[in-house]
Amino acid sequence: MTEKSFKKQVIHLLAVTVLTTSSLGGAVLATTPVASATTVSQSKIKINEKTAVKKFNKQFKNVKVDEIQLETKGNKFVYEISGSDNQKEYSAHVNAKSGKVTNAHSEPIDNGDQKTHLDLDKLISRKKANQIAEKAAKNGKGQSWTLENENGTPVWEIEVVNGHKSTDVKINAQSKEVLNVEQDD
C-alpha cells in the first residue's frame, strides 16, 4: 500500500468516525478497524545508526546527537537525527539504504530547552535492541526505532508489528534491561 493510499484510507476512516459520532449524538457505539500496519523488510536498512550519525556530522560539525529515529517513509527506511550545540538545534533525515542526507535544517535553541546528548559508543546497537524487543514482544518484527534519553537514561523504544497488532518495547540502552512492554490493540 502506498503512503498516499494509506493516507486516503485513514482520512476516509476518520470521516466515517466523525459522521457516526455526529449521528449518534457524540456517542460512539462501534469502532471502525484501522488499516493493517504495513511492514517494510528490514533488509532495506543498509547503514546502521553510527554510520547515519557520521553522515549527520558531515552536515553539522561538532554537533552532539540527542535523538535518533528510524522509521519507514513510503517503502523505505529513513533515520531522523536530532542534535544540538550551545546555540542551535539541528535535524536531518538520512536514507537508511543510500546514506543520502535530506531535510537538513537548524534553528536557535529555545531558552530553557535542556538537551541530553547520546554517547553511541556506550549504548547497544539498534540491531541488538531489536533482537531484545522482538523476543520480549513474542511475535512480530521491529518496524520503528527511537533512541533518546528519558529522565537521564538512554532508552531504545521499538515498535514490533505482527499483522494488525503492534507492541511497543522500551529497553535501557546501556544495561539491555526491558523497561516496558505495551501491546496496542
C-alpha positions as CSV (number, residue, x, y, z in Angstrom):
1,M,0.0,0.0,0.0
2,T,1.4,3.4,-0.9
3,E,1.7,6.1,1.6
4,K,-0.8,8.2,-0.4
5,S,-3.4,5.4,-0.5
6,F,-2.8,4.7,3.2
7,K,-3.4,8.4,4.0
8,K,-6.6,8.4,1.9
9,Q,-7.8,5.3,3.8
10,V,-7.1,6.9,7.2
11,I,-8.9,10.2,6.1
12,H,-11.9,8.1,5.0
13,L,-12.0,6.2,8.3
14,L,-11.8,9.5,10.2
15,A,-14.6,10.9,8.2
16,V,-16.8,7.8,8.8
17,T,-16.0,8.0,12.5
18,V,-16.9,11.7,12.7
19,L,-20.2,11.1,10.8
20,T,-21.0,8.1,13.0
21,T,-20.2,10.1,16.1
22,S,-22.3,13.1,14.9
23,S,-25.3,10.9,14.0
24,L,-25.2,9.2,17.4
25,G,-25.1,12.4,19.3
26,G,-21.5,12.1,20.3
27,A,-21.6,8.5,21.5
28,V,-19.5,6.0,19.7
29,L,-21.1,2.6,19.7
30,A,-18.8,0.8,17.2
31,T,-15.3,1.2,16.1
32,T,-14.0,1.1,12.6
33,P,-11.0,-1.1,12.1
34,V,-7.9,0.8,11.2
35,A,-5.9,-0.3,8.1
36,S,-3.4,-3.0,8.8
37,A,0.1,-1.9,9.6
38,T,2.3,-2.5,6.6
39,T,5.7,-3.8,7.3
40,V,8.8,-3.0,5.2
41,S,11.6,-5.5,5.2
42,Q,14.5,-4.7,7.5
43,S,16.8,-5.9,4.6
44,K,16.3,-2.4,3.2
45,I,18.3,-1.0,6.1
46,K,21.9,-0.9,4.7
47,I,23.5,1.6,7.1
48,N,23.5,1.4,10.9
49,E,22.8,4.3,13.3
50,K,26.5,5.1,13.8
51,T,27.0,5.5,10.0
52,A,23.9,7.6,9.8
53,V,25.3,9.8,12.7
54,K,28.6,10.2,10.7
55,K,26.6,11.4,7.7
56,F,24.7,13.8,10.0
57,N,28.0,15.1,11.5
58,K,29.4,15.7,8.0
59,Q,26.5,18.1,7.5
60,F,26.7,19.6,11.0
61,K,30.2,19.8,12.5
62,N,30.7,19.5,16.3
63,V,27.0,18.8,17.0
64,K,26.1,16.2,19.7
65,V,23.2,13.8,18.9
66,D,20.2,14.0,21.1
67,E,17.8,11.6,19.4
68,I,17.8,9.0,16.6
69,Q,14.6,7.7,15.0
70,L,14.4,5.1,12.2
71,E,11.0,4.8,10.6
72,T,9.5,4.0,7.2
73,K,8.7,6.8,4.8
74,G,6.8,5.2,2.0
75,N,8.6,2.0,1.2
76,K,12.0,3.0,2.6
77,F,13.6,3.4,6.0
78,V,14.8,6.9,7.0
79,Y,16.8,8.0,10.0
80,E,15.6,11.2,11.6
81,I,18.6,12.5,13.6
82,S,18.4,15.5,16.0
83,G,21.2,17.2,17.8
84,S,22.4,20.4,19.4
85,D,25.3,22.6,20.4
86,N,25.2,25.6,22.7
87,Q,23.3,27.8,20.3
88,K,21.2,25.7,17.9
89,E,19.2,22.6,17.4
90,Y,19.9,20.6,14.2
91,S,18.0,17.9,12.4
92,A,18.3,15.9,9.2
93,H,17.0,12.8,7.5
94,V,19.4,10.1,6.4
95,N,18.2,7.4,3.9
96,A,18.9,4.1,5.6
97,K,19.8,2.4,2.3
98,S,21.8,5.1,0.4
99,G,23.1,7.3,3.3
100,K,21.8,10.4,1.4
101,V,21.1,13.3,3.8
102,T,18.0,15.4,3.2
103,N,15.8,17.8,5.1
104,A,18.7,19.2,7.0
105,H,18.0,22.4,9.0
106,S,18.8,24.2,12.2
107,E,17.1,26.7,14.5
108,P,18.0,28.6,17.6
109,I,17.6,26.7,20.9
110,D,14.6,27.8,23.0
111,N,15.6,29.3,26.3
112,G,15.4,26.7,29.0
113,D,15.5,23.8,26.5
114,Q,17.9,21.4,28.0
115,K,19.2,18.6,25.8
116,T,20.9,15.4,26.9
117,H,23.3,14.0,24.4
118,L,23.8,10.3,23.5
119,D,27.1,8.5,23.5
120,L,26.6,5.8,21.0
121,D,29.9,4.1,22.0
122,K,28.4,3.2,25.4
123,L,25.0,2.0,24.1
124,I,23.7,-1.1,22.5
125,S,23.1,-1.0,18.8
126,R,19.7,-0.8,17.1
127,K,20.1,-4.4,15.9
128,K,20.8,-5.7,19.4
129,A,17.8,-3.6,20.8
130,N,15.6,-5.0,18.1
131,Q,16.5,-8.6,19.0
132,I,15.6,-8.0,22.6
133,A,12.4,-6.2,21.7
134,E,11.2,-9.0,19.3
135,K,11.9,-11.6,22.0
136,A,10.0,-9.5,24.6
137,A,7.0,-9.0,22.2
138,K,7.0,-12.7,21.4
139,N,5.8,-12.2,17.8
140,G,6.4,-9.8,15.1
141,K,9.2,-7.7,13.5
142,G,10.6,-4.3,14.5
143,Q,9.4,-1.6,12.3
144,S,10.4,1.7,14.0
145,W,13.1,2.5,16.5
146,T,13.8,5.6,18.6
147,L,16.8,6.2,20.8
148,E,16.6,9.1,23.3
149,N,17.2,9.9,26.9
150,E,14.3,9.5,29.2
151,N,14.9,11.1,32.6
152,G,18.7,10.8,32.1
153,T,18.6,7.1,30.9
154,P,19.3,6.3,27.3
155,V,16.3,4.2,26.0
156,W,15.5,2.4,22.8
157,E,11.8,2.3,22.0
158,I,10.9,-0.2,19.4
159,E,7.6,-0.8,17.7
160,V,7.2,-4.5,16.9
161,V,4.5,-5.2,14.4
162,N,2.7,-8.6,13.9
163,G,-0.1,-8.3,11.4
164,H,-2.7,-5.8,12.8
165,K,-1.1,-5.7,16.2
166,S,1.8,-3.8,17.4
167,T,3.8,-3.9,20.7
168,D,5.9,-1.1,22.0
169,V,9.0,-2.2,23.9
170,K,11.3,0.1,25.9
171,I,14.8,-1.1,26.6
172,N,17.6,0.5,28.7
173,A,20.2,1.2,26.0
174,Q,23.1,0.6,28.5
175,S,22.0,-2.3,30.6
176,K,19.8,-4.1,27.9
177,E,17.0,-4.3,30.6
178,V,13.5,-4.4,29.2
179,L,11.7,-1.5,30.9
180,N,8.2,-1.8,29.5
181,V,6.2,-3.9,27.1
182,E,2.9,-2.5,25.9
183,Q,0.6,-4.0,23.4
184,D,-1.6,-1.8,21.2
185,D,-4.9,-3.2,20.2
